[in-house]
């Protein structure tokens, strides 16, 4: 439900901000956010994934998890403080036109220190992070509509998001009181986790190279407008994938917990479920973009973003590729195979860097070129992860899942989409009708077929709204 809120609020704000700030100002925001994110990965290193995994292993031992929490908290505080000093020096050598946005992001450093969501995720207590951050997101959305009026408000727009992140993280701190016991600062204990943290830091760096670097290279070698075209489409992709990310977030501590108990057969069952879930959500999303892309972009972002339409077509396959990448990455990290995960994302990062230079410097393809290199990079990462997990994964599930959910998606979306697109209705009405009828048809077919993945994951949600719905929790 938290991820649903994360989707719903940007769907409301993105069309407004796209038109109010414009492609150039919004591109500047995305560009600086990409630059700041590099300081973020150095400040927190691999503490998020490491902390979440290790806390999951210590769920039943308050003393052990308290010791681990304070070690990681102190370690992150030290790293963030050192990174802040470097950031201050960095501002002086960066172009002055970006100084205001960079200074506003000072607050981000405090936000990174007090982000303890990894602890609650490791404890499989998602209610704390969901409710508090959800309320802060709603408040930030209201402020955007009230205060953001023109392109020059990009600094205020940045401040709203940065302060919202800080407040959201601070609201989680009081919930630690009954969860932990205080532990004193012990330098030797803190740095005893360095090896494990750095093992998860390397893949984070690699991932940033072929995700955030796309925007940095576009801003440096092309224009802020091209950054905006690419970033807006990636925003939609990531928003749509946030439901899948919710599944991944719940899956991570669960796999780590059952892996520590030696339940290998249970992990294999979860892998089949995960594959089907990616197809269940990813295939209709991809097909929906291909059918509705030409009307979705002008309606959602505004007509100045029409050059983003081919970018949406290219990146639509990320619903499948990136979906599998997230899920398979969880299995590697949760089963202590971060070395294999590092190899996968590192190969992807190298490919992305080379292809970006080719498309931006030699062919001058801008956002379209970066989109192509993104698809190739993510495909490499996912393919390598599949290879390393071949002893867990049943490859026939990839084939049967594709045909099953692909056929259901075609039946649900294609006839309805083509019929509505041929009518004389306005673009907005067409888009709304396609989404409503296609989604209803898709889920109705899944319910009639008694689809296992649907029943297992979404069944409990459906039952909250329809008490008569029956599903088997143990399938």
QUIGI-V111958 format. One record per backbone hydrogen bond with DSSP energy under -0.5 kcal/mol. NH is the residue of the N-H (numbers start at 1). CO is the residue of the C=O. If there is no record, write none. Layout:
nh->NH co->CO
nh->NH co->CO
This chain:
nh->5 co->1
nh->6 co->2
nh->7 co->3
nh->8 co->4
nh->9 co->5
nh->10 co->6
nh->11 co->7
nh->12 co->8
nh->12 co->9
nh->13 co->9
nh->14 co->10
nh->15 co->11
nh->16 co->12
nh->17 co->13
nh->18 co->14
nh->19 co->15
nh->20 co->16
nh->21 co->17
nh->22 co->17
nh->22 co->18
nh->25 co->21
nh->26 co->22
nh->27 co->23
nh->28 co->24
nh->29 co->25
nh->30 co->26
nh->31 co->27
nh->32 co->28
nh->33 co->29
nh->34 co->30
nh->35 co->31
nh->36 co->32
nh->37 co->33
nh->38 co->34
nh->38 co->35
nh->39 co->35
nh->39 co->36
nh->40 co->36
nh->41 co->37
nh->42 co->38
nh->43 co->39
nh->44 co->40
nh->45 co->41
nh->47 co->44
nh->50 co->46
nh->51 co->47
nh->52 co->48
nh->53 co->49
nh->54 co->50
nh->55 co->51
nh->56 co->52
nh->57 co->53
nh->58 co->54
nh->58 co->55
nh->59 co->56
nh->61 co->58
nh->62 co->60
nh->65 co->61
nh->66 co->62
nh->67 co->63
nh->68 co->64
nh->69 co->65
nh->70 co->66
nh->71 co->67
nh->72 co->68
nh->73 co->69
nh->74 co->70
nh->75 co->71
nh->76 co->72
nh->77 co->73
nh->78 co->74
nh->79 co->75
nh->80 co->76
nh->81 co->77
nh->82 co->78
nh->83 co->79
nh->84 co->80
nh->85 co->81
nh->86 co->82
nh->87 co->83
nh->88 co->84
nh->89 co->85
nh->90 co->86
nh->91 co->87
nh->92 co->88
nh->93 co->89
nh->93 co->90
nh->94 co->90
nh->94 co->91
nh->98 co->95
nh->99 co->96
nh->102 co->98
nh->103 co->99
nh->104 co->100
nh->105 co->101
nh->106 co->103
nh->107 co->104
nh->108 co->105
nh->109 co->105
nh->109 co->106
nh->110 co->106
nh->111 co->107
nh->112 co->108
nh->113 co->109
nh->114 co->110
nh->115 co->112
nh->116 co->114
nh->119 co->116
nh->120 co->116
nh->121 co->117
nh->122 co->118
nh->123 co->119
nh->124 co->121
nh->125 co->120
nh->126 co->124
nh->129 co->125
nh->130 co->126
nh->131 co->127
nh->132 co->128
nh->133 co->129
nh->134 co->130
nh->135 co->131
nh->136 co->132
nh->137 co->133
nh->138 co->134
nh->139 co->135
nh->140 co->136
nh->141 co->137
nh->142 co->138
nh->143 co->139
nh->144 co->140
nh->145 co->141
nh->146 co->142
nh->147 co->143
nh->148 co->144
nh->149 co->147
nh->153 co->150
nh->154 co->151
nh->155 co->152
nh->157 co->153
nh->158 co->154
nh->159 co->155
nh->160 co->156
nh->161 co->157
nh->162 co->158
nh->163 co->159
nh->164 co->160
nh->165 co->161
nh->166 co->162
nh->167 co->163
nh->168 co->164
nh->169 co->165
nh->170 co->166
nh->171 co->167
nh->172 co->169
nh->173 co->169
nh->173 co->170
nh->174 co->170
nh->175 co->172
nh->176 co->173
nh->177 co->174
nh->179 co->176
nh->180 co->176
nh->190 co->186
nh->191 co->187
nh->192 co->189
nh->193 co->190
nh->194 co->191
nh->197 co->193
nh->198 co->194
nh->199 co->195
nh->200 co->196
nh->200 co->197
nh->201 co->197
nh->202 co->198
nh->204 co->200
nh->205 co->201
nh->206 co->202
nh->207 co->203
nh->208 co->204
nh->209 co->205
nh->210 co->206
nh->211 co->207
nh->211 co->208
nh->212 co->208
nh->213 co->208
nh->215 co->211
nh->215 co->212
nh->216 co->212
nh->217 co->213
nh->218 co->214
nh->219 co->215
nh->220 co->216
nh->221 co->217
nh->222 co->218
nh->227 co->223
nh->228 co->224
nh->229 co->225
nh->230 co->226
nh->231 co->227
nh->232 co->228
nh->233 co->229
nh->234 co->230
nh->235 co->231
nh->236 co->232
nh->237 co->233
nh->238 co->234
nh->239 co->235
nh->240 co->236
nh->241 co->237
nh->242 co->239
nh->243 co->240
nh->245 co->241
nh->246 co->242
nh->247 co->243
nh->248 co->244
nh->249 co->245
nh->250 co->246
nh->251 co->247
nh->252 co->248
nh->253 co->249
nh->254 co->250
nh->255 co->251
nh->256 co->252
nh->257 co->253
nh->258 co->254
nh->259 co->255
nh->260 co->256
nh->261 co->257
nh->262 co->259
nh->263 co->258
nh->264 co->262
nh->267 co->263
nh->268 co->264
nh->269 co->265
nh->270 co->266
nh->271 co->267
nh->272 co->268
nh->273 co->269
nh->274 co->270
nh->275 co->271
nh->276 co->272
nh->277 co->273
nh->278 co->274
nh->279 co->275
nh->280 co->276
nh->281 co->277
nh->282 co->278
nh->283 co->279
nh->285 co->281
nh->286 co->282
nh->287 co->283
nh->288 co->284
nh->289 co->285
nh->290 co->286
nh->291 co->287
nh->292 co->288
nh->293 co->289
nh->295 co->292
nh->296 co->292
nh->297 co->293
nh->299 co->295
nh->300 co->296
nh->301 co->297
nh->302 co->297
nh->302 co->298
nh->305 co->302
nh->306 co->303
nh->308 co->305
nh->309 co->306
nh->312 co->308
nh->313 co->309
nh->314 co->310
nh->315 co->311
nh->316 co->312
nh->317 co->314
nh->318 co->315
nh->319 co->316
nh->320 co->317
nh->321 co->317
nh->322 co->318
nh->323 co->318
nh->324 co->320
nh->325 co->321
nh->326 co->322
nh->327 co->323
nh->328 co->324
nh->329 co->325
nh->330 co->326
nh->331 co->327
nh->332 co->328
nh->333 co->329
nh->334 co->330
nh->335 co->331
nh->336 co->333
nh->337 co->332
nh->340 co->337
nh->341 co->337
nh->342 co->338
nh->343 co->339
nh->344 co->340
nh->345 co->341
nh->346 co->342
nh->347 co->343
nh->348 co->344
nh->349 co->345
nh->350 co->346
nh->351 co->347
nh->352 co->348
nh->353 co->349
nh->354 co->350
nh->355 co->351
nh->356 co->352
nh->357 co->353
nh->358 co->354
nh->359 co->355
nh->360 co->356
nh->361 co->357
nh->362 co->357
nh->362 co->358
nh->363 co->358
nh->365 co->359
nh->368 co->365
nh->369 co->365
nh->370 co->366
nh->371 co->367
nh->372 co->368
nh->373 co->369
nh->374 co->370
nh->375 co->371
nh->376 co->372
nh->377 co->373
nh->378 co->374
nh->379 co->375
nh->380 co->376
nh->381 co->377
nh->382 co->378
nh->383 co->379
nh->384 co->380
nh->385 co->381
nh->386 co->382
nh->387 co->383
nh->388 co->384
nh->389 co->385
nh->390 co->387
nh->392 co->389
nh->393 co->389
nh->395 co->393
nh->397 co->394
nh->398 co->394
nh->398 co->395
nh->399 co->395
nh->400 co->396
nh->401 co->397
nh->402 co->398
nh->403 co->399
nh->404 co->400
nh->405 co->401
nh->406 co->402
nh->407 co->403
nh->408 co->404
nh->409 co->405
nh->410 co->406
nh->411 co->407
nh->412 co->408
nh->413 co->409
nh->414 co->409
nh->414 co->410
nh->415 co->410
nh->417 co->413
nh->418 co->414
nh->419 co->415
nh->420 co->416
nh->421 co->417
nh->422 co->418
nh->423 co->420
nh->430 co->426
nh->431 co->427
nh->432 co->428
nh->433 co->429
nh->434 co->430
nh->435 co->431
nh->436 co->432
nh->437 co->433
nh->438 co->434
nh->439 co->435
nh->440 co->436
nh->441 co->437
nh->442 co->438
nh->443 co->439
nh->444 co->440
nh->445 co->441
nh->446 co->442
nh->447 co->443
nh->448 co->444
nh->449 co->445
nh->450 co->447
nh->451 co->446
nh->455 co->451
nh->456 co->452
nh->457 co->453
nh->458 co->453
nh->458 co->454
nh->459 co->454
nh->462 co->458
nh->463 co->459
nh->464 co->460
nh->464 co->461
nh->465 co->461
nh->465 co->462
nh->466 co->462
nh->469 co->466
nh->473 co->471
nh->475 co->472
